[in-house]
Amino acid sequence: QQQVKQSPQSLIVQKGGISIINCAYENTAFDYFPWYQQFPGKGPALLIAIRPDVSEKKEGRFTISFNKSAKQFSLHIMDSQPGDSATYFCAASSQGGKLIFGQGTELSVKP
Amino acid sequence: DAGVTQSPTHLIKTRGQQVTLRCSPKSGHDTVSWYQQALGQGPQFIFQYYEEEERQRGNFPDRFSGHQFPNYSSELNVNALLLGDSALYLCASSLVGEREQYFGPGTRLTVT
């Protein structure tokens, strides 16, 4: 029940395309859902986060869509660029702050 | 504004040895969490420190222990190292009551 399941494991997108990564959770106590971007040899960087009281949040080219009834959320990267090539992690937490991470999606944006 | 810093960057230890990793939180933050990230996996929560006390703990054995100092910096200690402890150890800082956690660059531990 503590798991967060992420898909796909890897994704190849052409420059200018839309990258979509999906996550699903079981624990209804989760109330904070961040996305992190990680480059090789670096720590994860917080990209964008959402709470379950909204269905969508947009920051620049990055959008989170949240479906509370389905217990699913997704990251959309619009106008994907080669510099977006990285591993993306979804995560979830309840009160207390312990983050539960998905397994990661390796995104490659081809020029 | 300094972000989260960790030291050392890389470390090689022998099975059975002990190791200490260090973390300085982002300026203004008072809470430190430690995560273990195995190759190709998402980070796994080890424990969280606030007010110099362990507040939450993940599913890690007692070989993993920590400490937080009055200046909010933190140490992670691992005793009796196993080959399976080889991983990237990440420190994340936050402000109590806030949900955003900011990660440092990590310490790459290799156990041989």
Backbone of each chain as ProteinMPNN parsed JSONL, in Angstrom:
{"seq_chain_A": "QQQVKQSPQSLIVQKGGISIINCAYENTAFDYFPWYQQFPGKGPALLIAIRPDVSEKKEGRFTISFNKSAKQFSLHIMDSQPGDSATYFCAASSQGGKLIFGQGTELSVKP", "coords_chain_A": {"N_chain_A": [[0.813, -1.203, 0.0], [2.128, 1.09, 0.362], [3.395, 1.619, -1.967], [4.417, 3.354, -4.964], [3.658, 3.307, -8.246], [5.264, 3.567, -11.322], [5.263, 4.495, -14.744], [6.144, 4.924, -18.269], [9.066, 2.73, -18.07], [11.136, 3.595, -19.648], [11.478, 6.182, -22.134], [11.294, 7.548, -25.325], [11.369, 10.494, -27.112], [10.686, 12.783, -29.729], [12.325, 15.894, -30.423], [10.497, 18.758, -29.509], [8.164, 17.387, -29.144], [5.592, 15.878, -26.985], [6.152, 14.707, -23.765], [5.038, 12.132, -21.691], [4.507, 10.899, -18.51], [3.453, 8.476, -16.225], [1.942, 7.846, -13.006], [0.812, 5.794, -10.285], [-0.955, 5.243, -7.242], [-1.722, 3.709, -4.039], [-2.217, 4.295, -1.369], [-4.46, 6.16, 0.345], [-3.93, 8.11, 2.14], [-1.895, 9.659, 1.234], [-0.978, 12.957, 0.434], [0.489, 14.753, -0.954], [2.258, 15.301, -3.883], [5.045, 15.19, -5.537], [7.24, 15.813, -8.365], [10.412, 14.806, -9.494], [13.493, 15.593, -11.117], [16.328, 14.019, -12.36], [19.689, 14.137, -13.187], [22.464, 12.254, -14.527], [24.73, 11.288, -11.997], [23.981, 13.295, -10.29], [21.968, 14.814, -7.634], [18.394, 14.369, -7.084], [16.245, 16.871, -8.443], [13.743, 19.086, -7.448], [10.905, 19.488, -9.401], [8.134, 20.134, -9.83], [5.075, 20.17, -7.987], [2.023, 18.798, -6.593], [-1.099, 19.09, -4.836], [-3.883, 17.109, -3.648], [-6.214, 18.607, -3.87], [-6.479, 19.968, -6.204], [-6.811, 19.561, -9.773], [-5.024, 19.954, -11.77], [-1.806, 21.335, -12.417], [0.34, 23.808, -13.619], [3.587, 24.672, -14.65], [5.487, 26.577, -16.495], [6.78, 24.66, -19.092], [6.024, 22.313, -17.921], [3.513, 20.191, -16.678], [1.349, 18.92, -14.216], [-1.1, 16.456, -14.058], [-3.848, 15.408, -12.149], [-5.723, 12.767, -10.864], [-7.878, 12.105, -8.566], [-9.858, 10.193, -7.905], [-9.132, 7.98, -9.388], [-6.702, 7.54, -8.354], [-4.307, 8.359, -9.574], [-1.615, 10.089, -11.178], [0.046, 12.328, -13.421], [2.866, 13.454, -15.362], [3.371, 15.932, -17.711], [5.444, 16.961, -20.276], [5.766, 19.594, -22.223], [6.683, 20.571, -25.593], [9.205, 19.184, -25.69], [12.711, 19.119, -25.062], [16.172, 18.424, -25.995], [17.758, 18.922, -23.729], [16.08, 18.176, -21.707], [16.444, 15.541, -21.335], [16.756, 13.057, -19.066], [16.38, 11.315, -15.905], [13.217, 10.82, -14.546], [11.335, 11.067, -11.59], [8.395, 10.236, -9.904], [6.741, 10.932, -6.817], [5.317, 10.462, -3.535], [3.758, 11.578, -0.533], [2.589, 11.497, 2.876], [1.343, 13.206, 5.816], [4.131, 14.138, 7.728], [6.192, 13.7, 6.005], [7.875, 11.742, 4.834], [9.055, 10.657, 1.807], [7.805, 8.614, -0.752], [9.042, 7.008, -3.481], [8.555, 6.529, -7.033], [9.674, 4.112, -9.515], [11.12, 5.356, -11.466], [11.622, 7.018, -14.646], [13.372, 6.889, -17.573], [14.055, 9.399, -19.674], [14.593, 10.207, -23.027], [15.274, 12.677, -25.292], [15.199, 13.155, -28.63], [17.097, 14.957, -31.046]], "CA_chain_A": [[0.0, 0.0, 0.0], [3.039, 2.209, 0.378], [4.083, 1.731, -3.243], [4.027, 4.245, -6.047], [4.037, 2.615, -9.471], [5.56, 4.557, -12.368], [5.453, 3.961, -16.101], [6.944, 3.751, -18.614], [10.408, 2.676, -17.511], [11.944, 4.455, -20.513], [10.653, 6.933, -23.083], [12.026, 8.289, -26.348], [10.49, 11.497, -27.696], [11.355, 13.704, -30.65], [12.357, 17.307, -30.014], [9.255, 19.457, -29.781], [7.026, 16.534, -28.807], [5.094, 15.866, -25.605], [6.545, 13.539, -22.96], [4.012, 11.847, -20.68], [4.916, 9.871, -17.545], [2.304, 8.2, -15.373], [2.152, 7.22, -11.708], [-0.381, 5.359, -9.584], [-0.699, 4.968, -5.827], [-2.807, 3.029, -3.335], [-2.454, 4.842, -0.023], [-5.291, 7.364, 0.271], [-3.405, 9.111, 3.078], [-0.957, 10.524, 0.518], [-1.606, 14.245, 0.136], [1.47, 15.631, -1.59], [2.756, 14.516, -4.997], [6.056, 15.938, -6.289], [8.037, 15.203, -9.431], [11.816, 15.167, -9.447], [14.315, 15.363, -12.31], [17.677, 13.664, -11.937], [20.704, 13.93, -14.205], [23.467, 11.288, -14.052], [25.723, 11.771, -11.043], [23.448, 14.425, -9.522], [20.81, 14.516, -6.806], [17.114, 14.74, -7.687], [15.85, 18.281, -8.326], [12.288, 19.256, -7.414], [10.394, 20.135, -10.601], [6.775, 20.634, -9.663], [4.345, 19.322, -7.05], [0.591, 19.065, -6.562], [-1.898, 18.561, -3.735], [-5.071, 16.464, -4.232], [-7.388, 19.467, -3.984], [-6.528, 20.522, -7.562], [-6.696, 18.507, -10.774], [-3.939, 20.253, -12.698], [-0.905, 22.435, -12.064], [1.251, 24.048, -14.726], [4.702, 25.578, -14.43], [6.255, 26.592, -17.728], [6.472, 23.537, -19.984], [5.708, 21.136, -17.117], [2.148, 20.154, -16.149], [0.893, 17.709, -13.513], [-2.532, 16.163, -14.04], [-4.12, 14.581, -10.971], [-7.041, 12.133, -10.84], [-7.984, 11.589, -7.206], [-10.705, 8.997, -7.847], [-8.379, 6.875, -9.971], [-5.431, 7.489, -7.634], [-3.272, 8.433, -10.592], [-1.177, 11.423, -11.563], [0.973, 12.243, -14.544], [3.681, 14.612, -15.724], [3.436, 16.219, -19.143], [6.477, 17.922, -20.649], [5.434, 20.131, -23.549], [7.82, 21.067, -26.384], [10.371, 18.53, -25.092], [14.011, 19.523, -25.595], [17.253, 17.478, -25.639], [18.19, 19.21, -22.361], [15.152, 17.532, -20.771], [16.842, 14.137, -21.215], [17.1, 12.814, -17.662], [15.469, 10.36, -15.259], [12.154, 11.505, -13.812], [10.729, 10.283, -10.513], [7.254, 10.722, -9.155], [6.811, 10.582, -5.401], [4.122, 10.78, -2.764], [3.961, 11.562, 0.915], [1.504, 11.913, 3.758], [1.874, 14.056, 6.88], [5.361, 13.549, 8.26], [7.198, 14.082, 5.042], [8.607, 10.645, 4.198], [8.72, 10.544, 0.392], [7.821, 7.3, -1.391], [9.349, 7.284, -4.878], [8.367, 5.55, -8.085], [10.89, 3.434, -9.96], [11.847, 6.222, -12.375], [11.466, 6.934, -16.098], [14.514, 7.475, -18.276], [13.571, 10.124, -20.858], [15.571, 10.623, -24.023], [14.671, 13.538, -26.299], [16.056, 13.114, -29.804], [17.075, 16.206, -31.794]], "C_chain_A": [[0.857, 1.268, 0.0], [3.673, 2.463, -0.977], [3.526, 2.842, -4.115], [4.549, 3.59, -7.322], [4.139, 3.611, -10.615], [5.769, 3.858, -13.701], [5.48, 5.104, -17.109], [8.312, 3.797, -17.941], [11.358, 3.549, -18.333], [11.063, 5.042, -21.599], [11.559, 7.679, -24.047], [11.039, 9.197, -27.068], [11.313, 12.369, -28.648], [11.304, 15.125, -30.093], [11.076, 18.004, -30.448], [8.009, 18.652, -29.431], [6.621, 16.647, -27.344], [5.538, 14.577, -24.927], [5.507, 13.362, -21.866], [4.472, 10.681, -19.819], [3.79, 9.718, -16.534], [2.701, 7.537, -14.057], [0.817, 6.862, -11.077], [-0.016, 5.018, -8.146], [-1.913, 4.298, -5.214], [-3.207, 3.725, -2.036], [-3.225, 6.158, -0.103], [-4.861, 8.435, 1.275], [-2.383, 10.029, 2.408], [-1.664, 11.831, 0.155], [-0.64, 15.243, -0.481], [2.199, 14.795, -2.628], [3.747, 15.358, -5.812], [6.65, 15.119, -7.43], [9.455, 15.737, -9.329], [12.483, 14.805, -10.768], [15.738, 15.079, -11.835], [18.574, 13.414, -13.144], [21.763, 12.972, -13.651], [24.485, 11.937, -13.126], [25.257, 12.933, -10.189], [22.321, 13.957, -8.609], [19.527, 14.927, -7.507], [16.804, 16.211, -7.427], [14.332, 18.379, -8.396], [11.835, 20.074, -8.62], [9.088, 20.868, -10.335], [6.055, 19.673, -8.726], [2.882, 19.732, -7.022], [-0.019, 18.476, -5.301], [-3.203, 18.012, -4.327], [-6.3, 17.355, -4.343], [-7.487, 20.175, -5.332], [-6.295, 19.401, -8.559], [-5.542, 18.754, -11.749], [-3.117, 21.419, -12.175], [0.128, 22.567, -13.166], [2.335, 25.019, -14.304], [5.591, 25.519, -15.674], [5.831, 25.472, -18.652], [6.024, 22.284, -19.244], [4.305, 21.257, -16.516], [1.938, 18.84, -15.413], [-0.615, 17.631, -13.659], [-2.786, 15.167, -12.93], [-5.548, 14.071, -11.017], [-7.197, 11.43, -9.5], [-8.778, 10.284, -7.157], [-9.973, 7.77, -8.39], [-7.065, 6.643, -9.255], [-4.263, 7.419, -8.623], [-2.871, 9.89, -10.808], [-0.094, 11.287, -12.627], [1.705, 13.569, -14.749], [3.684, 14.734, -17.241], [4.528, 17.266, -19.364], [6.186, 18.359, -22.076], [6.704, 20.603, -24.248], [9.128, 20.501, -25.821], [11.657, 18.897, -25.836], [15.087, 18.5, -25.217], [17.774, 17.684, -24.22], [17.269, 18.636, -21.3], [15.501, 16.061, -20.551], [17.424, 13.886, -19.834], [16.21, 11.678, -17.167], [14.483, 11.142, -14.404], [11.529, 10.556, -12.791], [9.474, 10.978, -10.022], [7.434, 10.266, -7.709], [5.5, 10.958, -4.742], [4.476, 10.768, -1.29], [2.66, 11.922, 1.627], [2.112, 12.831, 4.821], [3.085, 13.376, 7.512], [6.507, 13.691, 7.301], [7.983, 12.985, 4.363], [8.137, 10.507, 2.751], [8.839, 9.089, -0.061], [7.971, 7.547, -2.892], [8.89, 6.153, -5.791], [9.717, 5.038, -8.558], [11.693, 4.262, -10.951], [11.545, 5.961, -13.837], [12.655, 7.64, -16.75], [14.022, 8.076, -19.59], [14.736, 10.508, -21.753], [14.848, 11.436, -25.09], [15.638, 13.647, -27.471], [15.949, 14.408, -30.602], [16.432, 16.067, -33.173]], "O_chain_A": [[0.385, 2.361, -0.315], [4.42, 3.43, -1.13], [2.357, 3.216, -4.028], [5.749, 3.349, -7.455], [3.223, 4.399, -10.851], [6.366, 2.785, -13.778], [4.901, 6.159, -16.847], [8.668, 4.795, -17.314], [12.271, 4.167, -17.786], [10.028, 4.474, -21.947], [12.489, 8.366, -23.625], [10.01, 8.743, -27.57], [12.484, 12.65, -28.396], [10.368, 15.502, -29.388], [10.627, 17.868, -31.586], [6.906, 19.198, -29.427], [7.215, 17.397, -26.57], [5.325, 13.485, -25.454], [5.136, 14.322, -21.191], [4.787, 9.606, -20.33], [3.241, 10.707, -16.048], [3.663, 6.771, -13.996], [-0.188, 7.538, -11.301], [1.093, 4.562, -7.867], [-3.0, 4.313, -5.791], [-4.378, 3.741, -1.657], [-2.69, 7.162, -0.573], [-5.384, 9.55, 1.252], [-2.04, 11.074, 2.963], [-2.784, 11.829, -0.356], [-0.92, 16.441, -0.525], [2.702, 13.714, -2.319], [3.343, 16.141, -6.671], [6.565, 13.891, -7.446], [9.683, 16.927, -9.113], [12.097, 13.849, -11.441], [16.283, 15.81, -11.009], [18.265, 12.593, -14.007], [21.941, 12.888, -12.436], [25.034, 12.996, -13.429], [26.049, 13.503, -9.439], [21.785, 12.861, -8.773], [19.56, 15.744, -8.427], [17.062, 16.731, -6.342], [13.71, 17.82, -9.298], [12.303, 21.19, -8.844], [8.964, 22.067, -10.588], [6.388, 18.489, -8.676], [2.533, 20.859, -7.375], [0.477, 17.487, -4.762], [-3.587, 18.424, -5.421], [-7.33, 16.916, -4.856], [-8.452, 20.896, -5.587], [-5.656, 18.401, -8.233], [-5.138, 17.845, -12.473], [-3.642, 22.358, -11.576], [0.721, 21.579, -13.6], [2.062, 26.049, -13.688], [6.337, 24.562, -15.884], [4.648, 25.342, -18.966], [5.676, 21.289, -19.879], [3.952, 22.279, -15.928], [2.3, 17.774, -15.912], [-1.325, 18.607, -13.417], [-2.045, 14.197, -12.774], [-6.483, 14.852, -11.19], [-6.719, 10.311, -9.312], [-8.4, 9.362, -6.433], [-10.173, 6.656, -7.905], [-6.382, 5.653, -9.518], [-3.379, 6.568, -8.53], [-3.68, 10.803, -10.642], [0.589, 10.267, -12.717], [1.231, 14.638, -14.365], [3.961, 13.773, -17.959], [4.536, 18.318, -18.724], [6.342, 17.584, -23.02], [7.677, 20.986, -23.598], [10.05, 21.256, -25.512], [11.685, 18.974, -27.064], [14.934, 17.784, -24.227], [18.19, 16.723, -23.572], [17.623, 18.606, -20.122], [14.922, 15.408, -19.682], [18.464, 14.441, -19.479], [15.39, 11.146, -17.916], [14.872, 12.019, -13.632], [11.235, 9.399, -13.092], [9.49, 12.18, -9.755], [8.186, 9.333, -7.425], [4.68, 11.677, -5.314], [5.372, 10.046, -0.853], [1.767, 12.556, 1.063], [3.285, 13.192, 4.723], [3.057, 12.178, 7.793], [7.663, 13.792, 7.712], [8.7, 13.258, 3.4], [6.956, 10.267, 2.499], [9.837, 8.421, 0.207], [7.134, 8.211, -3.503], [8.841, 4.989, -5.393], [10.765, 5.465, -8.074], [12.834, 3.914, -11.255], [11.25, 4.832, -14.229], [12.906, 8.821, -16.511], [13.622, 7.354, -20.504], [15.735, 11.063, -21.295], [13.913, 10.943, -25.721], [16.748, 14.161, -27.331], [14.847, 14.912, -30.818], [16.346, 17.046, -33.915]]}, "seq_chain_B": "DAGVTQSPTHLIKTRGQQVTLRCSPKSGHDTVSWYQQALGQGPQFIFQYYEEEERQRGNFPDRFSGHQFPNYSSELNVNALLLGDSALYLCASSLVGEREQYFGPGTRLTVT", "coords_chain_B": {"N_chain_B": [[22.646, 31.974, -1.948], [23.185, 29.081, -0.358], [22.754, 25.752, -1.399], [21.785, 22.383, -0.523], [24.452, 20.637, 0.847], [26.807, 17.942, 0.607], [29.148, 15.627, 1.973], [31.676, 13.029, 1.967], [32.161, 13.262, -1.657], [32.612, 10.894, -3.045], [33.225, 7.557, -1.891], [35.087, 4.777, -0.875], [34.818, 1.73, 0.696], [35.608, -1.142, 2.737], [34.02, -4.299, 3.139], [32.412, -4.783, 6.262], [33.526, -2.613, 7.493], [33.035, 0.713, 8.938], [31.165, 3.705, 8.204], [30.863, 7.256, 7.841], [28.739, 9.745, 6.771], [28.166, 13.111, 5.692], [26.019, 16.024, 5.935], [24.891, 19.227, 5.06], [22.197, 21.33, 5.537], [20.001, 23.215, 3.32], [20.115, 26.776, 3.486], [18.274, 28.13, 6.128], [16.638, 25.95, 6.476], [15.455, 23.314, 8.659], [15.101, 20.652, 8.949], [16.204, 17.4, 8.228], [16.417, 14.769, 5.949], [17.352, 11.439, 5.099], [18.179, 9.407, 2.319], [18.514, 6.342, 0.495], [19.788, 5.45, -2.606], [19.801, 2.967, -4.799], [21.483, 1.713, -7.729], [19.78, 2.54, -10.646], [17.318, 2.659, -9.412], [14.58, 4.16, -7.548], [14.938, 6.638, -4.926], [15.148, 5.47, -1.518], [13.634, 5.924, 1.579], [15.442, 6.55, 4.545], [15.729, 7.742, 7.218], [14.495, 10.559, 9.167], [15.425, 13.685, 10.585], [14.741, 16.046, 13.081], [14.968, 18.817, 15.192], [17.152, 17.652, 16.447], [16.428, 15.057, 16.866], [15.448, 11.735, 15.889], [12.748, 11.491, 13.842], [11.195, 10.041, 12.064], [11.386, 6.788, 10.612], [12.55, 4.652, 8.078], [12.419, 1.386, 6.498], [14.997, 0.213, 7.422], [17.885, -1.465, 8.745], [19.242, -1.487, 12.154], [21.895, -0.962, 11.844], [22.137, 1.318, 10.477], [22.397, 4.567, 11.453], [21.881, 7.869, 12.812], [22.489, 11.404, 13.229], [21.715, 14.671, 14.34], [22.889, 17.958, 14.46], [23.12, 20.972, 16.55], [23.277, 23.076, 14.701], [21.743, 22.245, 12.658], [22.921, 20.614, 10.744], [23.741, 17.268, 9.629], [24.586, 13.805, 10.226], [25.072, 10.605, 8.743], [25.497, 7.367, 9.773], [26.852, 4.221, 9.035], [27.225, 0.986, 10.099], [29.231, -2.047, 10.103], [29.505, -2.678, 7.28], [27.927, -3.918, 4.338], [28.104, -5.575, 1.132], [25.814, -4.945, -0.258], [25.203, -2.423, 0.622], [26.262, -0.601, -1.033], [25.673, 2.285, -2.8], [24.029, 5.362, -3.811], [23.932, 7.886, -1.514], [21.626, 10.078, -0.352], [20.888, 13.278, 0.869], [18.252, 15.244, 2.06], [16.802, 18.405, 2.558], [14.441, 20.342, 4.449], [11.868, 22.633, 5.567], [10.332, 22.682, 8.674], [6.91, 21.835, 8.679], [6.612, 22.535, 6.05], [6.294, 20.997, 2.829], [8.036, 20.657, 0.717], [11.0, 19.095, -0.317], [14.459, 19.369, -0.649], [17.144, 18.146, -2.43], [20.566, 17.146, -1.905], [23.716, 16.682, -3.701], [24.531, 14.101, -3.207], [26.321, 11.233, -1.859], [28.45, 8.922, -3.178], [28.745, 5.682, -2.304], [30.852, 2.959, -2.278], [31.155, -0.394, -1.568], [33.529, -2.829, -1.061]], "CA_chain_B": [[21.924, 31.069, -1.056], [23.753, 27.755, -0.559], [21.823, 24.638, -1.37], [22.177, 21.27, 0.324], [25.784, 20.137, 0.524], [27.126, 16.649, 1.187], [30.543, 15.215, 1.863], [32.435, 13.304, 0.75], [31.472, 12.997, -2.916], [32.76, 9.459, -3.28], [33.855, 6.853, -0.78], [35.228, 3.335, -1.069], [35.042, 1.057, 1.972], [35.658, -2.599, 2.71], [32.958, -4.987, 3.898], [32.643, -4.864, 7.687], [33.945, -1.318, 8.034], [32.021, 1.686, 9.297], [31.288, 4.916, 7.405], [30.085, 8.426, 8.258], [28.454, 10.692, 5.7], [27.765, 14.389, 6.269], [25.069, 16.822, 5.175], [24.507, 20.556, 5.551], [20.929, 21.653, 4.868], [19.81, 24.517, 2.672], [19.99, 27.858, 4.445], [16.915, 28.361, 6.624], [15.947, 24.684, 6.709], [15.732, 22.752, 9.962], [14.779, 19.226, 8.939], [17.06, 16.647, 7.296], [16.031, 13.388, 5.668], [18.351, 10.668, 4.367], [17.642, 8.401, 1.398], [19.468, 5.481, -0.195], [19.371, 5.202, -3.981], [20.554, 1.932, -5.513], [21.604, 1.992, -9.158], [18.594, 2.257, -11.436], [16.125, 2.632, -8.564], [14.205, 5.399, -6.885], [15.453, 6.761, -3.55], [14.425, 4.817, -0.422], [13.734, 6.715, 2.806], [16.129, 5.904, 5.669], [15.178, 8.392, 8.404], [14.365, 12.009, 9.168], [15.81, 14.319, 11.839], [14.266, 17.395, 13.382], [15.28, 19.159, 16.585], [18.192, 16.728, 16.9], [15.85, 13.74, 17.171], [14.917, 10.959, 14.781], [11.289, 11.642, 13.873], [10.602, 8.98, 11.251], [12.389, 5.845, 10.159], [12.114, 3.709, 7.062], [12.686, -0.023, 6.743], [16.431, -0.023, 7.39], [18.333, -2.075, 10.014], [19.862, -0.618, 13.157], [23.261, -0.602, 11.411], [22.024, 2.686, 9.976], [22.048, 5.498, 12.517], [22.137, 9.243, 12.402], [22.607, 12.437, 14.253], [21.558, 16.05, 13.873], [23.593, 18.881, 15.335], [22.362, 22.207, 16.798], [23.247, 23.958, 13.516], [20.856, 21.514, 11.738], [23.622, 19.665, 9.895], [23.415, 15.896, 10.024], [25.458, 12.707, 9.84], [24.536, 9.256, 8.596], [26.507, 6.363, 10.071], [26.507, 2.844, 8.7], [28.173, 0.045, 10.68], [29.296, -3.41, 9.553], [29.094, -2.512, 5.885], [27.692, -5.062, 3.453], [28.226, -5.231, -0.293], [24.531, -4.385, -0.669], [25.079, -1.021, 1.054], [26.781, 0.239, -2.116], [24.558, 3.072, -3.314], [24.139, 6.818, -3.683], [23.226, 8.31, -0.313], [21.121, 11.422, -0.584], [20.361, 14.057, 1.979], [17.273, 16.239, 1.626], [16.425, 19.3, 3.651], [13.141, 20.999, 4.356], [11.506, 23.465, 6.704], [9.227, 22.012, 9.372], [5.617, 22.346, 8.26], [6.605, 22.661, 4.596], [6.406, 19.665, 2.236], [9.085, 20.587, -0.307], [12.305, 18.601, 0.113], [15.492, 19.693, -1.632], [18.204, 17.16, -2.305], [21.95, 17.415, -2.203], [24.255, 15.907, -4.828], [24.717, 12.712, -2.824], [27.627, 10.595, -1.655], [28.49, 7.591, -3.81], [29.462, 4.735, -1.453], [31.142, 1.652, -2.873], [31.659, -1.353, -0.584], [34.197, -3.924, -1.786]], "C_chain_B": [[22.398, 29.642, -1.314], [22.651, 26.706, -0.494], [22.321, 23.577, -0.406], [23.555, 20.782, -0.114], [26.029, 18.831, 1.26], [28.607, 16.364, 1.007], [30.729, 13.84, 2.497], [31.589, 13.029, -0.498], [31.465, 11.502, -3.22], [33.499, 8.833, -2.109], [33.932, 5.378, -1.13], [35.588, 2.718, 0.268], [35.062, -0.451, 1.751], [34.523, -3.166, 3.556], [33.352, -5.112, 5.371], [33.076, -3.547, 8.327], [32.739, -0.449, 8.373], [32.253, 2.961, 8.476], [30.41, 6.02, 7.982], [29.966, 9.385, 7.089], [27.877, 11.959, 6.314], [26.888, 15.208, 5.338], [24.859, 18.172, 5.852], [23.248, 20.981, 4.814], [20.978, 23.01, 4.171], [19.592, 25.576, 3.74], [18.521, 28.077, 4.832], [16.133, 27.092, 6.906], [16.383, 24.068, 8.03], [15.518, 21.242, 10.042], [15.624, 18.538, 7.865], [16.549, 15.224, 7.178], [17.141, 12.728, 4.861], [17.653, 9.595, 3.533], [18.799, 7.597, 0.813], [18.95, 5.225, -1.606], [20.304, 4.176, -4.622], [20.518, 2.25, -7.001], [20.331, 1.593, -9.906], [17.296, 2.226, -10.665], [15.776, 4.024, -8.063], [14.785, 5.454, -5.481], [14.537, 6.075, -2.532], [14.696, 5.594, 0.865], [14.413, 5.925, 3.913], [15.596, 6.444, 6.981], [15.178, 9.905, 8.231], [14.705, 12.549, 10.55], [15.255, 15.732, 11.922], [14.493, 17.632, 14.86], [16.188, 18.101, 17.219], [17.651, 15.353, 17.292], [15.377, 13.055, 15.888], [13.399, 10.963, 14.864], [10.562, 10.532, 13.119], [11.722, 8.079, 10.795], [11.787, 4.931, 9.117], [12.535, 2.296, 7.433], [14.172, -0.335, 6.562], [16.868, -0.573, 8.747], [19.027, -1.06, 10.908], [21.313, -0.272, 12.825], [23.3, 0.833, 10.882], [21.582, 3.579, 11.134], [22.417, 6.902, 12.074], [22.24, 10.181, 13.576], [22.33, 13.775, 13.596], [22.17, 16.976, 14.917], [22.763, 20.158, 15.518], [22.305, 23.154, 15.605], [22.459, 23.316, 12.369], [21.59, 20.574, 10.788], [23.425, 18.257, 10.449], [24.5, 14.936, 9.554], [24.647, 11.43, 9.704], [25.686, 8.302, 8.849], [25.99, 4.985, 9.666], [27.606, 1.948, 9.238], [28.143, -1.285, 9.935], [28.826, -3.442, 8.103], [28.976, -3.832, 5.144], [27.849, -4.608, 2.008], [26.957, -4.53, -0.786], [24.303, -2.953, -0.209], [25.636, -0.065, 0.002], [25.616, 0.952, -2.78], [24.937, 4.544, -3.289], [23.31, 7.223, -2.469], [22.909, 9.792, -0.439], [20.599, 12.03, 0.711], [19.375, 15.064, 1.4], [16.928, 17.122, 2.809], [15.078, 19.961, 3.369], [12.941, 21.866, 5.593], [10.297, 22.82, 7.379], [7.907, 22.665, 9.001], [5.479, 22.552, 6.765], [6.862, 21.289, 3.977], [7.554, 19.532, 1.253], [10.39, 20.108, 0.322], [13.3, 18.83, -1.02], [16.701, 18.799, -1.376], [19.587, 17.721, -2.584], [22.434, 16.544, -3.34], [24.512, 14.439, -4.501], [26.167, 12.337, -2.577], [27.549, 9.201, -2.259], [29.363, 6.692, -2.949], [29.622, 3.42, -2.205], [31.745, 0.769, -1.789], [32.247, -2.541, -1.341], [34.506, -5.089, -0.841]], "O_chain_B": [[22.071, 29.05, -2.343], [21.75, 26.766, 0.342], [23.182, 23.845, 0.432], [23.793, 20.545, -1.298], [25.543, 18.623, 2.372], [29.233, 16.791, 0.038], [30.031, 13.503, 3.453], [30.435, 12.612, -0.393], [30.443, 10.931, -3.6], [34.29, 9.486, -1.429], [32.965, 4.795, -1.622], [36.555, 3.134, 0.907], [34.601, -0.96, 0.73], [34.125, -2.577, 4.561], [34.477, -5.495, 5.692], [33.004, -3.383, 9.545], [31.591, -0.82, 8.131], [33.384, 3.265, 8.097], [29.347, 5.752, 8.542], [30.966, 9.785, 6.492], [27.183, 11.903, 7.33], [26.991, 15.107, 4.115], [24.672, 18.247, 7.067], [23.232, 20.992, 3.583], [21.869, 23.826, 4.404], [18.967, 25.318, 4.769], [17.649, 28.192, 3.971], [15.066, 27.151, 7.517], [17.514, 24.259, 8.476], [15.735, 20.633, 11.09], [15.743, 19.029, 6.743], [16.283, 14.559, 8.179], [17.792, 13.375, 4.039], [16.686, 8.968, 3.966], [19.911, 8.101, 0.657], [17.799, 4.826, -1.782], [21.452, 4.482, -4.946], [19.634, 2.965, -7.474], [19.87, 0.456, -9.81], [16.27, 1.81, -11.203], [16.585, 4.948, -8.147], [15.093, 4.411, -4.904], [13.313, 6.096, -2.666], [15.846, 5.883, 1.196], [14.035, 4.789, 4.201], [15.062, 5.681, 7.785], [15.765, 10.451, 7.298], [14.331, 11.96, 11.565], [15.3, 16.5, 10.961], [14.241, 16.754, 15.685], [16.006, 17.713, 18.373], [18.331, 14.58, 17.966], [14.962, 13.711, 14.933], [12.827, 10.49, 15.847], [9.457, 10.136, 13.488], [12.857, 8.518, 10.609], [10.647, 4.486, 9.252], [12.961, 2.045, 8.56], [14.55, -1.067, 5.648], [16.306, -0.206, 9.778], [19.353, 0.053, 10.495], [21.897, 0.612, 13.452], [24.352, 1.471, 10.847], [20.52, 3.369, 11.719], [23.154, 7.103, 11.108], [22.097, 9.8, 14.738], [22.671, 13.988, 12.432], [21.981, 16.784, 16.118], [21.827, 20.411, 14.759], [21.377, 23.957, 15.505], [22.506, 23.798, 11.237], [20.941, 19.801, 10.084], [22.998, 18.078, 11.589], [25.233, 15.219, 8.607], [23.68, 11.198, 10.431], [26.736, 8.41, 8.216], [24.838, 4.637, 9.924], [28.776, 2.112, 8.89], [27.182, -1.61, 9.239], [27.875, -4.141, 7.754], [29.8, -4.734, 5.296], [27.743, -3.421, 1.698], [27.022, -3.634, -1.627], [23.319, -2.327, -0.603], [25.496, 1.151, 0.135], [24.683, 0.313, -3.266], [26.008, 4.923, -2.815], [22.115, 6.933, -2.408], [23.793, 10.633, -0.606], [19.958, 11.365, 1.524], [19.64, 15.669, 0.361], [16.78, 16.641, 3.932], [14.652, 20.111, 2.224], [13.735, 21.835, 6.534], [9.337, 22.452, 6.703], [7.787, 23.89, 9.003], [4.371, 22.723, 6.257], [7.592, 20.49, 4.563], [8.005, 18.42, 0.976], [10.833, 20.63, 1.344], [13.028, 18.53, -2.183], [17.207, 18.712, -0.257], [19.758, 18.641, -3.384], [21.668, 15.753, -3.89], [24.691, 13.623, -5.405], [27.098, 13.014, -3.013], [26.688, 8.401, -1.895], [30.573, 6.897, -2.86], [28.652, 2.847, -2.701], [32.736, 1.142, -1.162], [31.571, -3.176, -2.15], [35.066, -6.099, -1.269]]}, "name": "protein", "num_of_chains": 2, "seq": "QQQVKQSPQSLIVQKGGISIINCAYENTAFDYFPWYQQFPGKGPALLIAIRPDVSEKKEGRFTISFNKSAKQFSLHIMDSQPGDSATYFCAASSQGGKLIFGQGTELSVKPDAGVTQSPTHLIKTRGQQVTLRCSPKSGHDTVSWYQQALGQGPQFIFQYYEEEERQRGNFPDRFSGHQFPNYSSELNVNALLLGDSALYLCASSLVGEREQYFGPGTRLTVT"}
